[in-house]
Amino acid sequence: MSVQRILIFLLAALLAACGKPEPIVIGFIAGLSNRTTDTGEAARNALTLAIEERNAAGGIGGRPLQLLVGDDGQDAATAHQAMQALIRARPAVIVGPYTSAMADVILPLADAAGVVVLSPVITAMHFVGKDDMLIRLNRSTRDNAADYARVLAERGLHRLAVAYDVRNRAFSESWLAELRSQFPAYGGEVIAAVEFESAADTMFSEVAARLLETEPDGLLFIANAVDVARLAQQTRKLSPNVPLAAAEWAASEQLVELGGQAVNGLLIAQSHDRTNEAPRFTAFRDAYRARFQRDPGYSAIASYDAGIVLFQALERRKSGQSVKDAVLRHGPYPGLQHLIEIDAFGDSTRPIHFAEIRDGQFVLVR
């Protein structure tokens, strides 16, 4: 090789070394243009904050993190298109989705492409115990329904009427099946189950009337925050004092904002303790408030935890190790409120906290 060629080679190598390091692409997919935008936007905000903080600290091995956002619209065709676009960007991982119905759509695409899907919140039983590209950071519907069955029975609610949203059928039917299976052990019975499809023109007054005609001890709604608020409002017009409960899916800030007085007394479970004053959690809460001018809800907290898991796994990942294997092997992970341990199937769990809405606030009751 001539001296001139050697100099050109060395100059090219030097310029490459001085260039900006290639970013690590992190995909994100959630509902950002539909009736569950509250959870999707809060999740995106929290992951954005986590990435900003990590980049300010030097990224991963000197490489910055780049967030690419996809909107599933809570619609199968939209989710399919958004997921394909994310996969083409060759992300290290995709954080999301935030409903089980959308997981049904995007997981086959992730499996085919070999891309890890890190979901902070999905719970449906048919995602549990599977050797696939999905990693879950939440409890299962079996876990949650069992706790609800016990708490509802302790409150004297043994004859329950349930309304459930079939637009997120993968979640709602799994949740209802688990409740029906476990409620009898506590002397409880689901005496009526009324399905509806979430939409702006859904006749919630008719759903409420059908539930109440069975003369139940209480009503349970398996639906998003917007629809639970509307169901509660229609129910209160017909029966002001019937006890209400909702599945954990609805436990966002939007529930109290939209529900008003109608959701007072409603029982709901949450995956975090809002009263927690541990320094790690309060630092996140304060940073989130400063950045987005609102409190973080459950999807925000779970998504920030996903960032914690992802960053530690990528930082400790060995040469040639897949991202999935890194996530499975390099825990446990120090979540905001609990230690996150992930099993060989990519399943995890979280504590659960029951709250009652009182005067526009979630008040822990157990």
DRENKOLDREN-726801 format. One record per residue (C-alpha): residue in one letter; x, y, z. Coordinates in steps of 0.25 Angstrom, whole numbers, padded with zeros to 4 digits, always signed. Layout:
# residues N
AXYZ/...
# end
This chain:
# residues 366
M+0000+0000+0000/S+0006+0014-0004/V+0008+0024+0006/Q-0003+0033+0000/R-0013+0022+0002/I-0009+0019+0016/L-0011+0034+0019/I-0024+0034+0013/F-0028+0021+0021/L-0023+0027+0034/L-0030+0040+0031/A-0043+0033+0028/A-0042+0025+0041/L-0039+0038+0049/L-0051+0045+0043/A-0060+0033+0046/A-0055+0032+0060/C-0058+0047+0062/G-0072+0046+0057/K-0085+0045+0065/P-0087+0031+0070/E-0099+0024+0064/P-0111+0025+0073/I-0119+0013+0079/V-0133+0014+0074/I-0144+0011+0084/G-0158+0009+0078/F-0171+0012+0085/I-0185+0008+0082/A-0198+0012+0089/G-0211+0018+0086/L-0209+0033+0084/S-0222+0037+0075/N-0233+0029+0082/R-0241+0028+0095/T-0229+0023+0103/T-0220+0034+0099/D-0218+0038+0114/T-0210+0025+0117/G-0203+0026+0104/E-0198+0040+0105/A-0194+0038+0120/A-0186+0026+0116/R-0179+0033+0104/N-0176+0045+0113/A-0170+0036+0124/L-0161+0029+0114/T-0157+0042+0108/L-0153+0047+0121/A-0145+0034+0124/I-0138+0035+0111/E-0135+0050+0113/E-0129+0047+0126/R-0121+0035+0121/N-0115+0043+0109/A-0111+0055+0119/A-0103+0044+0127/G-0096+0039+0114/G-0106+0030+0108/I-0102+0015+0107/G-0087+0013+0105/G-0086+0027+0099/R-0097+0025+0089/P-0109+0033+0090/L-0123+0028+0091/Q-0133+0032+0080/L-0148+0030+0082/L-0157+0027+0071/V-0172+0028+0074/G-0183+0020+0067/D-0198+0021+0069/D-0207+0009+0069/G-0220+0017+0070/Q-0226+0004+0077/D-0229-0001+0063/A-0223-0013+0057/A-0220-0008+0043/T-0214+0005+0049/A-0206-0003+0059/H-0201-0013+0048/Q-0196-0001+0040/A-0189+0006+0051/M-0182-0006+0056/Q-0177-0009+0042/A-0171+0005+0041/L-0164+0003+0055/I-0158-0010+0051/R-0152-0004+0038/A-0145+0006+0047/R-0138-0006+0053/P-0140-0003+0068/A-0133-0009+0079/V-0146-0011+0086/I-0161-0006+0085/V-0167-0001+0098/G-0182-0004+0098/P-0193-0007+0094/Y-0203-0003+0105/T-0215-0011+0103/S-0216-0026+0101/A-0224-0025+0088/M-0212-0017+0081/A-0202-0027+0087/D-0210-0038+0079/V-0208-0030+0066/I-0193-0026+0068/L-0187-0038+0075/P-0187-0047+0062/L-0180-0036+0055/A-0169-0035+0066/D-0167-0050+0067/A-0165-0051+0052/A-0155-0039+0052/G-0148-0044+0065/V-0151-0030+0072/V-0153-0030+0087/V-0166-0024+0091/L-0165-0019+0105/S-0179-0016+0110/P-0181-0009+0123/V-0195-0012+0126/I-0202-0023+0118/T-0208-0035+0127/A-0217-0044+0118/M-0214-0059+0122/H-0211-0063+0108/F-0198-0055+0108/V-0193-0062+0121/G-0183-0073+0121/K-0180-0072+0106/D-0166-0073+0100/D-0167-0061+0090/M-0162-0047+0088/L-0171-0041+0098/I-0166-0037+0112/R-0177-0032+0122/L-0175-0024+0134/N-0188-0026+0140/R-0197-0035+0148/S-0207-0044+0140/T-0222-0043+0140/R-0222-0056+0148/D-0214-0049+0159/N-0223-0036+0159/A-0236-0043+0158/A-0233-0052+0170/D-0230-0039+0178/Y-0242-0032+0173/A-0251-0045+0177/R-0246-0045+0191/V-0247-0030+0193/L-0261-0029+0187/A-0266-0040+0196/E-0260-0034+0208/R-0268-0022+0205/G-0281-0030+0204/L-0282-0030+0189/H-0286-0044+0186/R-0295-0042+0174/L-0288-0034+0164/A-0292-0029+0150/V-0281-0026+0140/A-0280-0017+0128/Y-0268-0020+0119/D-0262-0014+0107/V-0260-0024+0095/R-0252-0014+0087/N-0241-0019+0096/R-0246-0033+0097/A-0233-0040+0099/F-0232-0032+0113/S-0247-0031+0117/E-0251-0045+0114/S-0238-0051+0121/W-0241-0042+0133/L-0256-0046+0134/A-0253-0061+0132/E-0243-0060+0144/L-0253-0053+0152/R-0264-0063+0149/S-0254-0074+0153/Q-0249-0069+0166/F-0261-0061+0172/P-0269-0073+0176/A-0257-0077+0186/Y-0261-0064+0194/G-0276-0066+0193/G-0278-0057+0181/E-0285-0059+0167/V-0285-0051+0154/I-0300-0050+0152/A-0299-0042+0139/A-0289-0038+0129/V-0292-0028+0118/E-0283-0025+0107/F-0281-0012+0099/E-0271-0007+0089/S-0264+0006+0093/A-0269+0018+0084/A-0273+0032+0085/D-0288+0028+0082/T-0289+0016+0091/M-0302+0016+0099/F-0296+0015+0113/S-0310+0018+0119/E-0315+0005+0113/V-0303-0003+0118/A-0305+0003+0132/A-0320-0001+0131/R-0317-0015+0127/L-0307-0016+0139/L-0317-0011+0149/E-0329-0019+0145/T-0322-0031+0151/E-0323-0024+0165/P-0308-0027+0168/D-0300-0023+0181/G-0291-0015+0172/L-0286-0012+0158/L-0272-0015+0152/F-0267-0008+0140/I-0256-0014+0131/A-0253-0002+0122/N-0244+0010+0120/A-0245+0022+0128/V-0253+0030+0119/D-0264+0019+0118/V-0264+0016+0133/A-0266+0031+0135/R-0278+0031+0126/L-0284+0018+0131/A-0283+0023+0145/Q-0290+0036+0141/Q-0301+0028+0135/T-0302+0018+0146/R-0304+0029+0157/K-0316+0035+0149/L-0323+0022+0151/S-0317+0017+0165/P-0310+0028+0173/N-0304+0019+0183/V-0301+0005+0177/P-0286+0002+0180/L-0277+0003+0168/A-0263-0003+0164/A-0255-0003+0152/A-0243-0012+0147/E-0229-0006+0148/W-0229-0002+0133/A-0237+0011+0137/A-0228+0016+0148/S-0223+0028+0141/E-0224+0043+0145/Q-0235+0044+0134/L-0245+0036+0142/V-0246+0046+0153/E-0245+0058+0143/L-0257+0053+0135/G-0265+0045+0145/G-0267+0056+0155/Q-0276+0053+0166/A-0281+0040+0159/V-0269+0033+0162/N-0268+0036+0177/G-0267+0023+0185/L-0263+0015+0173/L-0253+0004+0177/I-0241+0002+0167/A-0227-0005+0168/Q-0214+0002+0164/S-0200-0003+0161/H-0193+0007+0170/D-0195+0014+0183/R-0198+0029+0181/T-0194+0032+0195/N-0180+0027+0194/E-0169+0036+0198/A-0157+0028+0195/P-0146+0038+0189/R-0145+0030+0176/F-0160+0031+0173/T-0162+0046+0178/A-0150+0050+0169/F-0157+0044+0157/R-0171+0050+0161/D-0165+0064+0163/A-0157+0063+0150/Y-0170+0058+0142/R-0178+0069+0148/A-0168+0080+0144/R-0166+0074+0130/F-0181+0071+0127/Q-0189+0080+0137/R-0197+0068+0143/D-0196+0056+0152/P-0191+0043+0146/G-0201+0032+0145/Y-0200+0017+0145/S-0195+0016+0131/A-0185+0027+0133/I-0179+0020+0145/A-0179+0006+0138/S-0172+0012+0126/Y-0161+0019+0134/D-0159+0005+0140/A-0158+0000+0126/G-0147+0010+0123/I-0140+0005+0136/V-0140-0009+0131/L-0136-0006+0117/F-0124+0003+0121/Q-0118-0007+0131/A-0120-0018+0121/L-0113-0011+0110/E-0102-0006+0118/R-0099-0020+0123/R-0101-0027+0110/K-0089-0035+0106/S-0084-0035+0091/G-0092-0044+0083/Q-0103-0045+0093/S-0118-0043+0088/V-0126-0032+0095/K-0136-0042+0100/D-0125-0050+0106/A-0119-0038+0113/V-0133-0034+0119/L-0135-0048+0124/R-0121-0049+0130/H-0117-0036+0135/G-0127-0033+0146/P-0133-0031+0156/Y-0136-0017+0153/P-0138-0005+0163/G-0152+0000+0159/L-0158+0013+0165/Q-0165+0005+0176/H-0162-0009+0175/L-0151-0019+0171/I-0154-0024+0157/E-0151-0039+0154/I-0153-0045+0141/D-0155-0060+0139/A-0150-0069+0127/F-0163-0066+0120/G-0161-0051+0121/D-0172-0050+0131/S-0172-0041+0143/T-0181-0036+0154/R-0184-0023+0162/P-0190-0020+0176/I-0205-0016+0176/H-0212-0005+0184/F-0227-0003+0185/A-0232+0011+0185/E-0245+0018+0186/I-0248+0031+0179/R-0252+0042+0189/D-0254+0056+0186/G-0246+0055+0173/Q-0235+0047+0179/F-0230+0033+0179/V-0229+0029+0194/L-0222+0016+0198/V-0231+0007+0205/R-0222-0006+0206/
# end
